[in-house]
Amino acid sequence: MRTEPDIATVARAIGEPARAAMLLQLMDGEAHTARRLATVAGIAPSTASSHLRMLCASGLVHVTDAGRRRLHRLAGPEVAQLVEALAALAPPRLPGTLQPVPPTDAILAARICYGHLAGQLGVEIAIVLRKDDIVPALAPGETGVVRTFGHPLLAALEITGLEPGRAGVRACVDWSHGTTHLAGALGSALLSGLLAAGWVRRRPAGRALRITAAGRERLAELGF
């Protein structure tokens, strides 16, 4: 009797360009309709439905009913970790129209990675908080605790505590820079704080964030 995990089933579900494009879009942590995901993948809505059924059957995507709409999300943070790890090994672009967010300077500079901050800004914040002994040095996927909230960046973003019941901080692979950024409760708090302060803004589509003029000024004052 075989007891090894059936990774081939998951690999088959991911290993098709349209489904891969959908998974990358769902990395924004939001819920999307099949029509929206079809647009992202460059396919017809009827075709998208069959792809989404496969993603749901493989446990990668969860669907809920919201009135007359059916909304799709990643099934959980472990799926987001898998997608980000694969992205770190993958070529930088999907072929042709199956590019949900072109790897422009915007997505490289700052983006959302399943509820936390990624890209160059996320990496720079991780480096500084490690250097200043706010968080420990962690290997990809490792978790740790926030040692203190006494840091100018955390004070400026009004981060004095973290959501209970979650890992304080986790090192998440950043595919665009070959290193790690901060996930876990601290990663989510940093993203929420930056958005609330108006230092970054969501763009109309995709996962890229826009660093505002006020954000650049305040981050520069804090050494970023």
N, C-alpha and C positions, 0 to 999 in steps of 0.2 A: 504494500500500500504506500503510495507516494504521499509525502507530507510537505514537500517543498511548495512555496507559493507559486501560483500560476501567473507569473509576470507577463507571459506571452499574451494573455487576454487583455491586460492593461495596455501593453505595447501596441497591439493591433488597434485598440480604440484611439490611441494618440496618433498612430502612424499613418495619418491621412491628412493632406494639407488643409482641407476645409475644417476638419475637426480640430486640428492644431491651431488654426487661426481663431476658432471660437474659444478654445481654452485660454489663449493669450488675452483675448478681450475680457474674458471673465476674471482675469487676474486683477481687474480694477476693484473687485470685491462687491460690485453692484449686481443687481438682478436684471436680466435682459430677456426680451421676448425672442421668439424664434425668428421673427422678421428682422429684428435688429442684428442678430447674429448671422443671419443669411446675408445681409448687406456687408457685414465685416468680411465674411468668407467669399463674397463674390459669387454666390450661388442662389438658386431659386428657393423661396420659402418652403415649397413642398419637399425639395431635396434636403433642406436644413432639418426638417422634422425627423427624417430617417437618421441623419447623423446624430442629432440630439438624443434620439431613443437609444442609440448605441452607447453614447457617453453616459447616459443615465443607467443603462443596464450594467455597465462596467464599474459603476460606483464612483465615477469622476464628477458627475454633475447631478444636482438635485433640482427638481422642478416642483413648483407650488402653484396653486390656482389663486389668482387675485381678481375676483369678479369674472369677466369674460376673457381675461388674459392669463397665459401660462408663463411664469417667470422662471428663468434658469439661473442658477448660481453654481459655483464650484461646491463640491460636496463637503469641503472642510479645509482647514489649514494644511493638512498633510498632502492634499492634492496640489495646493499652491506651492508647497516646498518641492514637490516632484517636478512641476512645470518649470519652476525657476532653476532647479538643478539641471534639467535637460537643456534649458536655454543657455546655460553657462557652457555647455559642451557643443551646442549647435552652431552652424554657420549664422552669420548676423542677419540674414534676410530670408523671408519666405518668398517663393517664386511668384512673379507677376502680380496679379491683383489680390493674391492671398496674403497681403501684408496689412494686418489690422492697424498698426501704427508704424509708419515708416521710421527707421532708426535715425531720425534727425537729431540735431543738436538738442532739441527740446526734450525728447525722451531720454537722452543720455544725461542731460543736466539734472533733471528731477522728474520723478514719476511715482505713481502709486503701485505698490507691490502688495496686493491683498491686504489692504488696511494699514500699511505702514509706508514709510518713505524710502525710496530707492534712488539710484542714479548717483551722479557726482556729489550732489548735496548730501544725500544719505550717507555716502561713503566718508565724506569729509567730517560730518558730525560724529560718525562712529570712531574715526581716528582720534578726534579731539577728546571725546569722552573716555576713550581708553587711555590716552596719554595722561589725562587729568585724574585718572584713577576713580572715575565715576562708575564705570562698568569694567568687568574683567576682560582679559583677552580670551576669546573663545574661538574654537575651531568651528567650521560650518556645521550648523545643526545643534551645537551645544547650547545649553541654557545656563543662566546665572542670575545673580541678584544685583540690583542697583545698590551700590555701597553707600551713597549719600545723594541727597537732592540739592546739596549746596554748591550749585554751579551757576554761573551767570546766564547761560543759555536756558537752563531749566527754570530759573527765576523769571527771566524775561517772558517765557511762554506759560508761566504760572503752573508749572508742573511740580506739585509738592507731594504727590502720592500716586499710586497706580491702581488700576482696576484689580480687585481681588480675584483669586481663583485662576490666574494665568501666570505663566512664567514671566518673571520680571523683565528679562531680556534674552533674546535668542539671536545667534549669529546666522544671518540669511545670506546665501550666495548671491552676489550681484553680478549677473551675466555680462553687463556692459562694461565693467571695470575690473573683472578678474579678482575680486576680493569680497569682503562681506559688508553688509550694512546691518542696522539694528531692527529686529522684529520683536515679537513679544509685546507685553503691555507697554513697555517704554517706547517701542517703535510706533505703536498706535497713538500713544500720547503725544509724541513729537509731531506726527502728521496732523493730528487734531489741533494741537497748539499753533502750528505754523499756519493752518487754514484760518483758525479763529482770529489770529493776530493780523491776518491779511498779508503775511509775508510771502505766501504762495497762493495761487488760484488754480482751480480746476480749469482745464481747457474744454471747449464745447464737445469734443469727442476724443475717445482714446484715454490712455492712462497718463499722458504727459502732464506735468504741472508747469505753470508759468511763475517764475520768481518775480515778484513785483519790485518796483523801484524802492518802495519803503522796505521791503524785505532785504534787498541787496544792501541798502544802507545800514540797517540794523545788524545784519549778519556780519558785514565788514567791521562794524564797531566791536563785535564780539569775537573777532579773529577768524572768521570763516571766509 
